[in-house]
Amino acid sequence: MPVSLKHRSPTGETRPWTVKEILQGKPIGHPSHPMFVHFPIAFYLAALAFDVMSRITPSPGLVMAATYLILGAAGFTVILAITGLIDWWGMVRGSDKRRIATRHMLLQLLAGALFQATLVLRWSDRSATQARGLWIALEVVGFLVITVAQYLGGVLVYEKAMRVHTGVRTSPPMDVSPGAR
């Protein structure tokens, strides 16, 4: 069964999805924030790896690729920030979930700032043959901060059951089996 363009309540009533529900991933029956997390993390890690590799084997292609990976990660971070903020605003003020989510968010913002600082510093030298030591240092610190932030995100999901739905679905799941098209 395809993704429903309308929300169907347990009583059978239908209505259009709200923008908030769409951004939360409700039409597909899956939270959207965790779906996009992997991209900036992979991009940041690959940028760090390319920069380290450029120090071992100088290559302007590696430095340029790392620069564009950081830029791409920034684009995905915008999506993550929007979907994460929507989830955060829905949390009870003063709750454990919201405190953990606030720490998660602040650490993610710090990590993003570290990588964006790297982007600003490297932009005029993006075709250099080797990454600068300062860029690599900022990326290492940024990646360590992301690791702690992701741990807190995992605490939210796996220990606090944030956005884990264990009840009855209000929309049909998306059918992705062959021949469902």
C-alpha positions as CSV (number, residue, x, y, z in Angstrom):
1,M,0.0,0.0,0.0
2,P,1.5,3.4,-1.0
3,V,2.1,6.3,1.4
4,S,-1.2,7.9,2.3
5,L,-1.7,11.5,1.4
6,K,-4.2,11.9,4.1
7,H,-4.2,11.2,7.8
8,R,-6.7,8.6,8.9
9,S,-7.8,8.7,12.5
10,P,-8.6,5.5,14.5
11,T,-12.3,6.4,14.0
12,G,-11.9,6.5,10.2
13,E,-12.0,10.2,9.7
14,T,-9.5,11.6,7.1
15,R,-7.7,15.0,6.9
16,P,-4.6,16.4,5.2
17,W,-1.3,15.9,7.0
18,T,0.0,19.1,8.7
19,V,3.4,20.5,7.8
20,K,4.6,19.5,11.2
21,E,3.4,15.9,10.8
22,I,5.1,15.7,7.3
23,L,8.4,17.0,8.7
24,Q,8.1,14.4,11.6
25,G,7.7,11.6,9.0
26,K,4.2,10.6,10.1
27,P,2.9,10.0,6.5
28,I,5.6,7.3,6.1
29,G,5.1,5.8,9.6
30,H,8.7,6.5,10.6
31,P,10.4,9.5,12.4
32,S,12.3,11.6,9.8
33,H,15.0,13.0,12.1
34,P,16.9,9.6,12.5
35,M,16.6,8.9,8.8
36,F,18.9,11.8,7.9
37,V,21.4,11.6,10.8
38,H,23.7,9.2,8.9
39,F,24.5,11.6,6.1
40,P,26.3,14.4,7.9
41,I,28.1,12.0,10.2
42,A,29.4,10.0,7.2
43,F,30.3,13.2,5.3
44,Y,32.2,14.6,8.3
45,L,34.1,11.4,8.9
46,A,34.9,11.1,5.2
47,A,36.2,14.7,5.1
48,L,38.4,13.9,8.1
49,A,39.7,10.7,6.4
50,F,40.3,12.6,3.1
51,D,42.2,15.3,4.9
52,V,44.4,12.8,6.8
53,M,45.0,10.9,3.5
54,S,46.1,14.2,1.9
55,R,48.8,14.5,4.5
56,I,50.1,11.0,3.6
57,T,49.7,11.3,-0.1
58,P,49.3,15.0,-1.2
59,S,46.3,15.4,-3.5
60,P,44.3,18.5,-4.3
61,G,41.4,16.1,-5.2
62,L,41.2,14.8,-1.6
63,V,41.3,18.3,-0.1
64,M,38.6,19.5,-2.5
65,A,36.4,16.5,-1.9
66,A,36.7,17.0,1.9
67,T,35.7,20.6,1.4
68,Y,32.6,19.7,-0.5
69,L,31.7,16.9,1.9
70,I,31.7,19.4,4.7
71,L,29.5,21.7,2.6
72,G,27.1,18.8,1.9
73,A,27.0,17.9,5.6
74,A,25.9,21.5,6.3
75,G,22.9,21.0,4.0
76,F,21.8,17.9,5.7
77,T,22.3,19.6,9.1
78,V,19.7,22.1,8.1
79,I,17.2,19.3,7.6
80,L,18.2,17.7,10.9
81,A,18.0,20.9,12.8
82,I,14.4,21.5,11.5
83,T,13.2,18.0,12.2
84,G,15.0,17.8,15.6
85,L,13.6,21.2,16.7
86,I,10.1,20.0,15.9
87,D,10.6,17.0,18.1
88,W,12.2,19.1,20.8
89,W,9.4,21.6,20.9
90,G,6.9,18.7,21.5
91,M,8.8,17.5,24.6
92,V,7.5,18.3,28.1
93,R,9.5,21.2,29.6
94,G,11.7,20.1,32.5
95,S,11.5,16.4,31.5
96,D,14.5,14.1,31.3
97,K,13.9,13.7,27.6
98,R,14.0,17.4,27.0
99,R,17.1,17.9,29.1
100,I,18.9,15.1,27.2
101,A,17.6,16.4,23.9
102,T,18.8,19.9,24.8
103,R,22.3,18.6,25.5
104,H,22.2,16.6,22.3
105,M,21.2,19.7,20.3
106,L,23.8,22.0,21.9
107,L,26.6,19.5,21.2
108,Q,25.4,19.0,17.6
109,L,25.5,22.8,17.2
110,L,29.0,22.9,18.6
111,A,30.2,20.2,16.3
112,G,28.5,21.8,13.3
113,A,30.2,25.1,14.3
114,L,33.6,23.4,14.4
115,F,33.2,21.9,11.0
116,Q,31.8,25.2,9.5
117,A,34.8,27.0,11.0
118,T,37.0,24.5,9.2
119,L,35.0,25.2,6.0
120,V,35.6,28.9,6.4
121,L,39.3,28.5,7.1
122,R,39.9,26.1,4.2
123,W,37.7,27.7,1.5
124,S,40.4,29.9,0.0
125,D,42.8,27.0,0.1
126,R,40.4,24.3,-1.0
127,S,42.6,23.3,-3.9
128,A,45.7,22.9,-1.8
129,T,47.6,19.6,-2.1
130,Q,47.5,18.9,1.7
131,A,45.0,19.7,4.4
132,R,46.3,22.1,7.1
133,G,46.9,20.7,10.6
134,L,44.4,23.2,12.0
135,W,41.6,21.8,9.8
136,I,42.3,18.3,10.9
137,A,42.5,19.3,14.5
138,L,39.1,21.1,14.3
139,E,37.6,18.1,12.5
140,V,38.9,15.6,15.1
141,V,37.4,17.7,17.9
142,G,34.2,18.2,15.9
143,F,33.9,14.4,15.3
144,L,34.5,13.7,19.0
145,V,31.8,16.1,20.0
146,I,29.4,14.5,17.4
147,T,30.2,11.1,18.9
148,V,29.0,12.2,22.3
149,A,26.0,14.0,20.9
150,Q,25.0,10.9,19.0
151,Y,25.3,8.8,22.1
152,L,22.8,11.2,23.7
153,G,20.6,10.8,20.7
154,G,20.8,7.1,21.2
155,V,19.8,7.5,24.9
156,L,16.7,9.4,23.8
157,V,15.6,6.6,21.5
158,Y,16.8,3.4,23.2
159,E,16.5,4.3,26.8
160,K,13.8,7.0,26.8
161,A,11.8,5.7,23.8
162,M,11.7,9.1,22.2
163,R,9.5,8.9,19.1
164,V,9.2,5.1,19.4
165,H,5.7,4.2,18.6
166,T,4.5,1.0,20.1
167,G,0.8,1.5,19.6
168,V,-1.6,1.1,16.7
169,R,-0.6,2.9,13.5
170,T,-2.7,5.8,12.4
171,S,-1.5,5.4,8.8
172,P,-0.6,2.4,6.7
173,P,3.1,1.7,6.4
174,M,4.7,2.3,3.1
175,D,4.7,-0.9,1.0
176,V,8.2,-1.2,-0.6
177,S,7.9,-4.7,-1.8
178,P,8.6,-5.5,-5.4
179,G,5.5,-5.3,-7.5
180,A,3.9,-2.8,-5.1
181,R,4.2,-0.1,-7.6
